[in-house]
Each structure stands twice: as C-alpha cells, then as structure tokens.
Amino acid sequence: MKKLIIMLDYISGPLWKDIYDTKKKELVTGIDVVDDDEYIQNLNDVISDLYSSYYKINYNDEPVYFDKKQEKKDKYKMLDLLGKLIKRLDEVNDGSFEIDDRETERFKNL
C-alpha cells in the first residue's frame, strides 16, 4: 500500500509528489486515482498558492521571510481547503493508498 503524504512546502502544495512522470513531464504522487483527479489537482494548486504566499523574499531585513501572522489569519481558510482535499482523497481512495496528513493538526494548533 502506498502512502500519500500531505505536507506543505514552498511552491510544492500539500500532495507530496516525488515521482517524475516522463509522459506528463511533471512530478506526480504515483497514485493514478490521485494524479488523474482534476478536482484534487486544482485544490492542490490553490493550497500551494496560499501557503507559498506566506513566503516573502528580501523582506524585513531577511533573505527569506515566512509570515506567521498571515498564516494564522488564514487558519480557517486553510483548514477548510485541507478538509476538502482530505474528503475528496477519501472519496477516490480505492484502497491502494493511505493518507499521512501532517498539516491539518498543525493548522488546528495555530
């Protein structure tokens, strides 16, 4: 059984994509029902854009600044988006993967 990691990083989105698909010419999760689902991929992009917006380059006298205040302001928006993502992943899960969600609890604790 494959493990699908949900973990946010700059420009990466919550779906941890670590396999290069030579046909699609992009990184994928390697789980077809996830990689081929347009709704999941769109949510991944929206979440990625939101999270990446917290990073500022050459800001506040720092080369890379992470805006924790904005992250906290967006807590419920992000929890809603992550909830939609997890719900859809559960809907398409055919038993071939398990979800390792490393973000929802972290956001709840902000």
C-alpha positions in Angstrom: 0.0 0.0 0.0 1.3 3.4 -0.9 1.4 6.3 1.5 0.2 9.7 0.3 1.9 12.4 2.4 0.1 15.7 3.0 2.8 18.2 3.8 3.2 21.9 2.9 6.3 23.4 1.5 7.1 26.4 -0.6 5.8 26.0 -4.2 5.1 22.3 -3.6 1.5 22.1 -2.5 0.2 19.6 0.1 0.3 16.5 -2.1 3.9 15.2 -1.8 4.9 14.5 -5.4 8.2 12.7 -5.6 8.0 10.7 -8.8 8.8 12.1 -12.2 6.3 11.1 -14.9 8.1 11.2 -18.2 4.8 11.1 -20.2 3.3 14.0 -18.3 6.7 15.7 -17.8 5.9 16.6 -14.2 6.2 15.3 -10.7 3.3 13.1 -9.5 2.4 11.1 -6.4 2.4 7.8 -8.4 -1.2 7.1 -7.4 -3.2 7.2 -10.5 -6.6 8.0 -8.9 -5.0 11.0 -7.2 -2.8 12.2 -10.1 -5.7 11.9 -12.6 -8.3 13.7 -10.5 -8.7 17.3 -11.7 -10.5 18.5 -8.6 -7.7 17.2 -6.3 -5.1 18.7 -8.5 -6.9 22.1 -8.6 -7.2 22.0 -4.8 -3.5 21.2 -4.5 -2.7 24.3 -6.6 -5.0 26.6 -4.6 -3.5 25.4 -1.3 0.0 25.6 -2.7 -0.6 29.2 -3.8 -2.0 30.2 -0.5 0.8 28.6 1.5 3.5 30.0 -0.8 2.1 33.5 -0.4 3.4 33.5 3.2 7.0 33.5 1.9 8.5 36.9 1.2 11.9 37.4 -0.5 14.2 40.2 0.8 11.6 41.3 3.3 12.0 42.6 6.9 15.8 42.6 6.5 15.7 38.8 5.9 16.6 37.0 2.6 13.5 34.7 3.1 10.8 35.7 5.5 7.8 33.5 6.5 4.7 35.5 7.5 3.5 33.6 10.5 0.9 36.2 11.3 -0.8 35.8 7.9 -0.6 32.0 8.2 -2.5 32.3 11.5 -5.1 34.7 10.0 -5.7 32.2 7.2 -6.0 29.3 9.6 -9.7 28.6 9.0 -9.4 29.1 5.2 -6.5 26.7 5.1 -8.4 24.2 7.3 -11.4 24.4 5.0 -9.2 23.7 1.9 -7.3 20.9 3.6 -10.7 19.4 4.7 -12.0 19.5 1.2 -8.8 17.8 -0.1 -8.9 15.0 2.5 -12.6 14.5 1.9 -12.0 14.1 -1.9 -9.0 11.8 -1.3 -11.2 9.6 0.9 -13.8 9.5 -1.9 -11.4 8.4 -4.6 -9.4 6.0 -2.4 -9.7 2.6 -3.8 -7.7 1.0 -1.0 -4.4 1.4 -2.8 -3.1 4.2 -0.5 -3.2 5.6 3.0 -3.1 9.3 3.9 -0.4 10.6 6.1 -1.8 14.1 6.9 1.0 16.2 8.6 -0.7 19.6 8.2 -4.3 19.6 9.5 -3.4 19.1 13.1 -0.6 21.7 12.9 -3.1 24.3 11.5 -5.6 23.5 14.2 -3.0 24.3 16.7 -2.1 27.7 15.3 
